[in-house]
């Protein structure tokens, strides 16, 4: 079977006409790097440089050898192809003409040596080998250089081909083709001359002369030069209507009769035609019921004096299925448009190539509507007017796929309400709303169930059911993006021995975007995402790269302002631009997030500028730390503060004025703050890591999020240890011990607190020692060792007194009071509580007051003074709710219920126990607490 290697487009291998799977993108790069020098040795270091540039992986050569081994396996069915190690490096031996790049160069050389029809045929065959940009979707410096060289060779061959066609009198389709090329190469005089000649021969001399003037002005403005003598001579000959410029008459075949005199041509007229230009509907279409209903309503026929042209923009991230949705609906609804359907791909975000020119599109539509060439006006405005006139009074659906911006779309809109326009774009095209009634329909990624349905539709339900875990993982890796799911399904269906499990393993081992690469611009996920990125202006592109340094699943405007250094206003504008291009989603007011695969792509492009990434990362960590520190001061103002590191330039922490706002901010930012702790530790910002954990502690413990407490302080402990910060290490030991107490693991809690106490004593850190004694008292109270609890709490009282630490002293006095309650010393408990409350009221320590009131109420209850107990517990509950301390709120409800029960109000007690259970269920608490509260409720009957 013949083997063919493709480099002039996506990198591919075909064997006997069928595509061979030669692995992910990086492995195909190794193949391409060898094929460029087919039959010649490529040194290993050169191969590494070609494939990875300045970003080689760890264990580079092992990775390279693995790729070469897998390539040998993939090419084994082609025995004439070998990959071998030679003294000078690695060699891929194959027929050079089996590689389209080398075949292209061979055909061009032969064409330039031939003439007449043979030269035309050879050049046409050479250009027909191109399937897109060379090495499409590969973004490595060596391949970029090769691509530029090859594109120059292609342009030269195209211009040679055009000269050959013009020489043979074949100019019919050249004006439109050359107009596109002239926009791509606006200063190329040879190309300009070809376009002028083609226009002249097409009966459009005024346009030929206008193009000359446009080029002349451009050359003067940009280069300070005039057109060359050949172009100037052509301009003069067109002005003179030189008959030598007319195409040569084709020679009649030998023996053929002389042609009859030409008859007068009939007048150009418009043929009555009904265009049916829709592409085929998608073979696998699932879900989108809500979106289809929106389209049914938005594009319904309108009538009456106030009827307007219905226009709907279907927008969303690249690869999300906008075109599939549009085509599915258009075919389903084509009976509504009996006068036809027009369709065009506007190439707004095509990975290679330029957006379609509206003028070229209109001429195509006019042709589809039956307008003869002689009837088409020269000016674009006149063409657009004729287009609108032809659609007036008709019911035609116009589908404008993959639009770049509003300017591209506006000339293509009909002028009367009988028609309907369905547009797909990655941009929201907000400019259309100024003059048209537009419905915007944003298409999102599939949910897991719909994504699974699409995968089953592509692969067959039985195959998916045979590997359910792998199928679920593939769905997760694709993050609901239909294009990604289709790519993976295609890889399985084109390889009979492939399994879903093997594919999931490849996804784990390599970059997801590598595994989702097809090598074809239209379906390669990386290429599709890159097209959106490359359409951004430089400032917005920089923000896109920077945002990936944000630690959380989403980001707010204020944090983005610090991360980018633009401030809130500048960041908001950039976020808005990214949102309108669907490179971000605003899933809640002021909260922005990107699709998982977009984040993976952003990480790739951000890797090229480490300094930019480091600066953005430090700014966002500073933002979260400064804001969290200030918010925590509002929650627990009498907590021992920490000294923050210097703040980077460009950081603007949020201003949070009240306790309630602080709780709300922590609630919104909790996922980002937790992720920031780990991000800081990974990148060597250890001070940020432990201080962020410190700032989170109050909020997390109040909300009973003990697993989060454990996670952040495990990271904080390692960071503080690296710093050698004894106080910080002690803080994390104590917090981790409290988490273990709540988890019902007193042995682990004791181990951490013993470590903390030993470290505090050996380092002479008396304040840490006092806090640790207080924590040990809490531990022993939980384990029932009342004497040990009292001993440690009294030691804490002594140390806080010696330090003059009044807030700590009040807390320790309350702890001692609780110890007395547990051992029957109720009057002693009341006295200690009154001492503590006096200090806390003087300090304005509401958090301390709430705890002390709970102890005081419990002491009164044991003394039988239930009315006093009730008042204390009601005030305690009020404070805990105001502070947002959910865990203590539940405990206060239990104690309040007991007070109501003691006073004989069983219904009030029942309400308290039920409310406490509701709070406990929303938290991570020791099941024993829930069981105890349930028992109190059940005892009421």
N, C-alpha and C positions, 0 to 999 in steps of 0.2 A: 504494500500500500504506500502511495506517495505521501511524504511528509511535507508540510508547508509551515514556515515560521513567519509570524506577523509581528512587525515592529512599527509599521506605519499606521498607528492607531493604538488600540490596546495591545498589550503583549499577549500573543496567543499562539497556540500550536494546533494544527489540524492534521489529522491522520485519516487518509481515505475520505476526506471531506467532512469528518466529524471532529468537533472540538475536543481536545484532550485537556483534562484538568492537571495543570502543572503547579498547583499550589497557590498560596496567597501572594500578595503583591511583592513582598520583599524577595521571595523565592523566584518569582518571575523576573525581578530585576537582575538576579544572578544570571539567569538564562540570557536575558537581553545583552548584558555586559559581555558575555562570551560570543553571542551571535554577531555583534558589531564587528568583531575580529574573527569571524568564523575561519577555522583552519589555522589560526595563529595562536601561539601561547600567550596567555595573559597572566603576568605575575600575581601572586596572592595579594600582595599589598596594593597593587593597582586595582584588583578586583574589589577589595574591601573599600577603597576610596570611591570607586564607581558606584557601589551599591549603597554605602552609608554616608559618604562624605565625611563631615567632621562630627558625626554623631554615631559612631560605631557602638554596638551593644557590648555588654560585658562578655568575656570569653568569645571574642569576635570570631577567631578562627574555628573554634568548635561549632559555632552557629553556622559559619560558612560551609564547613565540611558536611554538616547535617543537611543543608539545603542542596549541596551537590549530590549527595547520596540519594535524596528523594527525587531529584531531577533525573538521575540515571534510571531509577525505578519507573518514573512516569514515561520516559522515552524508550523503555525496553521494547515495546511493540515495533519500533522502527530500527531494525538492526543496522541500517546504513548510517545511523547517527550515534556517535560515541562522545562521552565526556571523560577525558583521560588526564592524568597528571604527567607532565613532561618536565624536563630539566628547567625550562624557562617559566613554568607555571602550568595553568590548566588550559586545555585546548578542547573546543567543541568541533569535532570533525563532521562535516556534512557538505552536501552540494551547495556552494554559495548561492546558486540561483533558486534554491529552496527557501531562501530568506528574502522577503519582499523588498527590504532595503537594498540589497545587492542586485536583485532583479530589476528594480526601478532604475538604478544607475546604469545597468547594462542596456536596458531598453532605450533610455534617453541618449546614450552614446550612439547606439545604432540608428536612432531616429535622426539625429543631427548629421549622420553620414549619408542618409538616404534622401529622397525627394519624392514629391508627388503623393499619391494615395498611400504608398508604403510608409512614408515618413509620418503622415497623419495617423495611420493605424498604430504604428509603433508608439508614438507619443500618447495617443489615447489609451493604449494598453498600460503604459507606464503610470499615467495619472490615475487610472482606474484601480491601481493597487492601494491607493490611499484610502483609509477608513476613518481618518480623523487626525488629531495631532499625534506625532510620533511619541511612543512611550507614554500614552495618555495616562493620566492620574499619578504619574511618578514625579515626585518633587525632590530631587537630589541634584546638587550642582552639576555633576558630570552629565547627567541625562538632560538637564536644562540646556547645557552648552550644545550637546549633540542635536537637541530639538531645534535650536535656533539655526544651526547649520543646515539641517535637512529642510526646514521651512524655506530657507533662502533658495535651496536647490529646487524645491517644488515650485516656487514662484517663477524662477527662471524657466523651468520646463513648461509651466502654464503659458507664459508669454510666448515661448517658442511655438507652442501648440496653436495659440491664437493667430500668430503670424501665418502659420501653415493653413489654417482655416480661411483666413482672409484672402490668402493667395489663391485658394481653391474656390473662392466665391461663396463660402459657407458663412454667412453673417447673420442669418435669421434670428437666432436667439442670443446673439452676442451683446446687444446693448444692455439688457437687464443684468446679465452675468458680469459684464465689465464694470457696470455702475457700482456693484457691490465691491468689486476688487479695488476700484478707484477710491472708495471711501476708506478701505483698509490701508491703502498705500497712496495717500493724497499727493505726494511729491514725486511720484514715479512718472517721468516724462514719456517713457516708452509705452507704459500702460495708458497714459492720457491720449497719446496718439492713436493707439488701437481703438479706444472708445470713440474718439472723434470720427475716425474712419467708419466704424460700424454704424454710428448714428447717421452719418452722411449717407451711407448706402441704404439705410432703413428709411430714407426720406425725411430725416429730422435734422437738417443742417443748422437750424437756429439753435438747437440744443447742443450740437457739436461746437458751435462758436461760443455759446455760453460757458461750456465746460472749459474751453481754452482760456476765457477771461477769468474764470474762477481760479484756475491753476496759476495764471500769471500773477494775480493779486496775492495768492498764497505764497508763491515763490518770493515775491518782493518783500512781503511782511516777515516771513520766517527766515529767509536766507539772504535777502538783499540781492537777489539775482533775477535775471530774465530767462524766459524759456530758451532752450537751445536752438541751433539753426534748423535742425530737422523738424522740430515741432512748429517753429515759426513758418517754415516753408509749407508744411501741411495746412496751417491756418490760412496762408495766402491762397493756396490752391482751392480750398473750400470756398473762400470768398469769391474766387473766380469761376466757381462751378466747373472745375477742370474735369472734362469727360474721362480722363485717364484714371480718375479715382473710382469710377464705377467698376463693379465686379466683372471679371472676365466671363464671357459666355462659355458654358460647358461645351466641350467638343462632342458632336454627335457621333454615335457608334458608326463603325465602317459599314457602308452599304445602306445606311438609313436614309429615307427620303428627307428632303429639305423641309424644315418646319414651315407650317402655314403662317401667313401674316397674323399677328396677334389681333384678337377681337378687343373691342373696347371693354374694359373691366366694368362689371356692374357696380352701381353705387354701394358704398359701405352701408350696412344697415345692422340693426340689432336683431339677432335671432331670438326666437321665443324658446328659452330653455329653463328647466327646473334643476338647479344645482343640487347634488346629493354628495356633499364633500366629507361627511363625517367619517372618521376612521372607524374601524371595527370596534364593537363594544368589548370591554375587558372580559377575558375568558373566566376569570375567577373574581367574583364580586361578592363581598359579604358586608353585612352591617349597613351603617349609614342611613337607617330608616328616618331618623330625625332630620338629617340633612336633606334627604330626598323630599320630605314633606315641606321643608322651607323652600326648596326650588319650585315645587309644584305651585305653591302660593305666590312666590315672588315673581315668577315668570308667566303667570296666568295672563290671558288676553285681556286688554283693557278697552273700554269704549266710553263714549260720552265726551262732552266738551272739555272735561278736565283730565282726560286720559294722558298719560305720559309714557315714554318709552321705558319698558321694564329692563333694568340692567342689574345683573347680579355678579358680584366679584367673589369667587371661591378662592380663599387665600389660606396659606399654611406653609409650614416648613417643607423644603424640598424632599420628595420621596414619600409624602404622607398620603398620596392618592388623589390629588385634586383632579388630574386629567381623567383618571378612571371614573371618578364620581361624575364629572361633567359628561363624559361619553355615555355612561350608563343611563343617566337621566335623559340626555338628548335623544338616544335611540328609543327610550321608553315613551318620550313625549313628541316624537316627530310627527304624529298624526295631527298635532296642534298647528303644524306649520306646513300646510299643503303646498306652499310655493317654494319650498326647498330649505336646505340647510347649508350654510357656508362655514367652512372650518379652516383655520390656519394656525400653525405653530409659529409664534412670534419670536421664538428663540431668545426670550428675555434673559433667561438664566441658564442658557446652554453652556456646559463646561468649555466647549471650544467653539469659536465663531462669534460673530457679532449679532446683536438684535436685528430682527428684520426691519427693513425700511418700510414705513407705512405706505409710501408711494408705490413700491414694488408690490405690496400686498393688495392695494386697491386695484392695480392693473390686473393682478391675478383674479380678483373678484369680478372685475368687469368682463374679463374673458369668460369666467364661469357663468356670468349672466347673459352671455351671448353678444357682447359688444365686439364688432369687428375691429381689426387694428387701425383702420383708417378713421374710425369714429372716436378714438381715444384722444382727448385733448392733451396738449403738451404740459400744461401747468398742473401741479398737484392739486391746487384748490379746485380747478375745473374738473379734474378727475373725480375728486371727492364729491363735488356737487352732482355730477352725472351718476355716481354710485348711489347717492341718496335719492335721486329722482327715480332711478330704476326700482328702488325698494319701496317707494311711496305707494300706499294702497295694497301692498302685498304682505303676506304673513310668512316671513322668513326668519329662521333662527340663525343667529350669527354667533359662532363659538370662537373666541379669541383665546387660544391656549398659550400659557407661559409668557404673559405680558411682563415687560420690564418696568414701565411706568405709565403714568396717565398720558403723557405727551405722545407715546406710541399708540395708545388706544383711541384717543379722541377723534382723529380723522376717520376712524373705521366704524364709528357709530352711525346707524341709520337716523333719519330725522323724524320718523313718524311712529306712533305707538303700536301699529299693527305688528311690527317685528318685535323680537326680543333678543337681548344680548347676554351671553353667558361667558364670563371671563375667568380664567384661572391665572393666579400670580402668587409669587412669594411675597409681594408687596401688597399693602392694603389699598393702594391706588386712591388715597384720600382726595387727590386732586379732581377726581371725577364728580365728587359730591357738590362742587360749586354750581354746576349747571344741570345735573341730572339727579333723578331719584334713584339712588343706588342702595341695593341690599348687600351687606357684607356678610358672608358666611365663612367663618373660620373652621377649618377641618383639623381636628386633632388626631393624635395617635390612637390606635386601637386599644381598648381594654384587653386584659389577658384572655378573656373568653372569646372575643371576636378574633384576636390574633391567632388563637389556637384553631378557630374555625377556618381561617384563611390557610394556615399551614396544612390542615387536614384536607382542604380542597385541592391544594397544589400537589400533595404527596399521596393522598388517599387515606381515608380514616383508619384502615387496618394497619398501615405502616406506622402512623402516629401512635395508635393504641398499643403497638408492640413495644414502643420505647417511651412510655409516658413521662418518666423523669427527664429524659433528654429533651423531649419535645417541650416540656414546661421550661427547662433552662434556656432553650433556644428562643422561646417567646420572650423570656426575661431579658436575654442579651440583646434582643432587637428593640426592646423598649417600645413595642407596639408600632414601629414604623413599617408600613406595608412593603416599601421597597426592600428594606433589609430582610424581611421574612421571605419575600419572593426570591431574593438573591440566594439565600441559604437553601430554599427549596430547589432552586435551579441547580445548585451544586450537587444536591442529592440525586435529582432525576437524571442528570447527565453522567453520573458515575454509578454504574450498577452495583458496585461493591461498597459504596459509601454507606455509612450508618449515621443516625442522628447522634449516637453516643460519641463516635469518632469526631464528628463536627463540633460537639460541645467541648471535647478535649482540646481541639485546635483553637477554639475561641478562648479557652482559659490560658493557653500557652503563648498566644501571640496577640497582637493588637486586634481589637474587634474590627477596626476599619480595614486591616489587612485581610481578615477572614471574609469581610463583606465586599471585597474588591472583585469586580468582574473583568476589568480592563476595558470596558465599553463605557464611553462618556455618559450615555443616557441612563445606565443602570448601575454604575459604580457608585456606592454610597459616598465614599470620600470625594469623588469628583463632583457629585451633586451638591454636597455641602460646601465644597470649595467654590463652586460657582456663585453661591450666595455671599460668601465671604469676600470674594474678589470684586463684587459689585459695590462694596462699601467704600466710602471715602476714608482717607488715611486716619483721621481722628476717631471715627466710629470703629474702624477695624482695630485700632489700638485698644479701645475700651472692650471690644469683644475678646481680645486676647487676655486683657487684664482680669476680666470678671471671673475667669476660670480659677483665679487664686482665691476667690471667696470660699470659705470653708463649708458653708452650709448648703442645703438643698435649694435655697432661694436667697435673695438679698433684697434689702430695702433701699430706698433712695439715699438715705443718709449714709449708710455703710458704703454704698457704691460711690458716693461723693468722696469719702476718705480713701477708698481703695484706688480710685482713679486719680485722685488729687485734683479733681475738677470742682469739688464742692457740690452741694445738693442740687443747685440749679443746673450747672453744667452736666452733671451726671444724669439728671432727669431728662434732659434733651437727648443725650446719647442713648439712654435706655429706651426712650420713645422711638428713636430711629431704628434701633435693633428690633423693637417690638413690631413696628410696621413692616419690617422685612421678615418677620417670623423667625428671627434668630433668638428671640426671647419671648416668653409668654408672661403676661401680667395676670397671674392666677388669682390674685386678690388685690384690692386697691393698694398701689404702692409697693407690691411684692412681686419680684421678677424671678423667673426660673427658666432654664434652658433644657431642651431635650437631652437625654443621656448621651446619644450619639453625637450631638452637637458639642457637648462638653468634651467628649473624647477627641473630636476634631480640634477644638479650641486648645486643648492641651498640646496637641501636635504642633500647631502653628506658634503657640506661646513658647515652645521649647527652643525656638531660634533666638530668643533674647532673654538670657538668664538675668541680666541686670534689671530689665523692665519687670520681670516676674518677681524678683526678690523685693524690689521697692514696693510693688503693689501689695505683696503678701505682708510686708512689715506694716504698711499703712493700715490695712484692714485689721490686723491683730491689735495695733495700737488703738484703733477706733473701738473695737469690741471691749478691750481691757479698760480703757478710760471710761466708757459709758457704763459698763457693768460695775466698775468700782463706785462710780457716783450713785448708781441706782441702788447698790447694796447699802450705801451709807443712809439712804432713805428708809430702807427696810429695817436696818439694825444699827442705828446711829451710835450706839455705845460699844460697838464691837471694836476690838483693837485694830487700827488701820495698818495697811502695809504701804511701803514707799514705792511708788511706781517708777519705771525707767523713763528716760527722756522720750518725748513724743516726736515722731518724724514730721518733717515739713509736709503740709498739705492735709493733715488729719484734722477733722472737725468733729469731735465727739458730740453726741446728741445731748440736748439739755432736757432733763426730766425733772419736772417741778414738784411732783407729789408722790407719796407712798403708793397710791393706787396706780398712777402712771408707771411707776417702777415695776410693780407686779405685772402689769399688762405688757411692758416692754420685755421683761424676762420671758413671759409666756410666748410672745411672738418669736423671740430670738433664741429660745432654748436650743433647738437643733443646731443652729449656726454656732452658738457659743460652745456647745459640747464638742462639735467638730473642730472649733478653733483651738481648743486645748490640745488635741492630738496633732493638728497641723503644726502648731508652734513647736511641739516636742520633736516632730519629725525633721523640722528644718533648723533645729539648734537654737530656737528662741525659748530657752528653759525658763527664764524669768516670766515671760508671758504665759507659759504653760501652767506653772503652779499658781500664779496670781489670778489667772482666769478661773481656775478651779476654785480658788479661795472665794472669788467674787460670786460664783454660782452657788456656793454651799447653802446660804440662807434660803434662797428661793427653792432649791431642790428639796431640802429637808422639810420646808413648810408644805410643799406639795406632795411629800411622801414618795419622791422618785428616787428610791434607794439604789436601784441598778445604775442610774445615771451618776449618782454620788460615787458609787464604787468605781465606775469606769474612769471618771475624770480624776479622781484622787489617786488611783493606781498610776496613771500617767504623771500626775503632779508629784507624787512621791519619788518617781525615778528622776524627774527633772530637778527637784530640790536636792536630791542626793548628789547629782552631778555638779550642782552649784556649790555643794558643801554648806548649805544654809540650814543650820540646826533648827531655827524656829519654824521654817517652812516644812522641814521633814516632820517635826513634831505635830504641826497642824494636820498634815495628811494622815499621820498615824492615828490621831484622835478621831478624825472624821471617819476613817475606814473602820475604826473600832465601833463607832456608833452604828454604822451600817451593819456590822456583824451582829451587834446586839439586836437590832430590829429583825435581822434574818434568823434569830434564834441560834446563833453560833457563839456562845459566850467564851469558849476556849480560844477561838481565833481572836476575839475582841481583847481578851486578857493578854494574849501574846503581843498584840500591837501596842497596847497601853503600857505594858512592861518595858517594851523597847523605847517608847516615847519618854517614860519616866527616867529610865537609865540615861538616855541621851541628854535630857534636860538637866539632870543632876550633874553629870560629868562636864557639861559645857557651862554650868553656872547660870543657866537661863531660868531664873526664878519664875517669871511669868508663865512660861511653858509648863513648868513644874506644877504651878497652881492649877492651871487649866486641866492638866492630866489627872491630878488628884480628884478634881471634880468629875471627870469622865469615869474614873475608877469607881467613885461613889455610885454613879448611875449604873455601872455594870453590876456591882455587888447588890444593889437594890433589886435588880432584875433576877439575879440568881438566888435571892432570899437570904443572903449573908448580911443581915442588918447591922451587925457590929462592925464588920469591915467597911460597909457603906458609910456609917457614921464616922469611923476613924478617918477615912480619906476626905470626907466632906469637911470635917473640922480642921484637918491639915490645910485644906484649901482656904478656909476662913482665915487661918493664921497667916498664910502666905500673902493673900490679897490685902489683909490689914497692914502687913509690913510694907507692902508695895504702895499703899495708899490708892489702891485700885477699887474705887467705890462701886462701880457697876459689877465687877467680879465678886466683890464682897457680898453684895446683895444677892446675887445668884447662889453663892455658897451658903448664905444664911437660909435661903429658901430650901436648899437641898438638905441642910441639917434639920430644918423643920419637918420635912417629909420623912426623914429617918425617925424622928421622934414620934410622928403619927403612927408609923409602922410598928413601933415598939411600945405603944400605949402612952407615951408622954404627950398627951394632947395639949395640955396647958403650956408646956414648954414649946410645943410647935406653934401655938398661937403667938407666944411672945417673940419667937424668932421671925415669924411671918410679919409681925408688926414692925420689927426692926428693918426687915428687908423692904417692906412697902414704903416706909418713911424715906429710905434712901432712893428708891426707884421713883417715887413721886417728885422728890427734889431734883433728880436727874432728868425727869421727863421720859423715863424708860418704860414705854408702854408694853414692850415685849416682856420685860422682866415682871411688870405688874400682873400681866395676865397669868404667868406661871405661878406667881406667889398667891394670887387670889384663888387659884385652883387648889393649892395646898391648904390655904386658910379655910376655904369652904369645906374641904374634906375633914379638917380637924374639928370644925364646929359640928359637922355631922356626927362624928364619933362621940362628941360630947353631948349629943342629943339636942343641940341648938339648931334645929332644922331650918327655921326661918332665916337665921343668920347665914346658914350654909347656902340656902337658896339664893339669897342676895349676892353672895360672893360668886357663885357659879354663873348666875345670869350676867354679872359684870365681866367675869372671865370669858364667857362665850362671846359677848359683844366685842371684846378686845381681839380675840383670836379671829373672829370673822373680819374685823376691820383690817387686821394685819395679813389676812389671807393665809393663815397658818392652818391648813386643812387637817393635818394630823392632830394637833392640839384641839382643834374645833371638835373633832369626833370624841376625844377624851372628855372634853368639857361637857358635851351632850350626855355622855354616860353618867358623869357625876351629877349633872343637873337632874337627870332622870331618877337617879337614886334619891336625891333630895325630895323631888315630887312624890316619889313612892313612899318615902318615910312620912310625908305630910298627908298621905292618904289619897293623893290625886293620881290614880292609876292611869287615866287617859293621857294626862300630860306626860307621865313617865313613859307610856307607850310611844308617844310621838317622838320623844327625845331618843329612845333606843332605836326606833326605825330610822330617824335622821342620821344617827351615828353609823348605823349599818350602811346606809347609802353612801356616806362619805368614805368609809373604810373600803367599800367595793371599788371605788374610783382610784384607789391607791395601792401601792405595794406595801402591805403590812403583814406582820406575822399572823398566820391563820389563827393562832391561839387567841388573839385579841378579838377577831371576828366571832370565834366560838363563844368566848366569854360574854360578849354583848348579846349574841343570839340566845344564850341561856337566860340572861336577865329578861329578855323580851318574852321568851316562852314561859317563864315562871309567872308572868302576869296572867296567863291563861287566855 
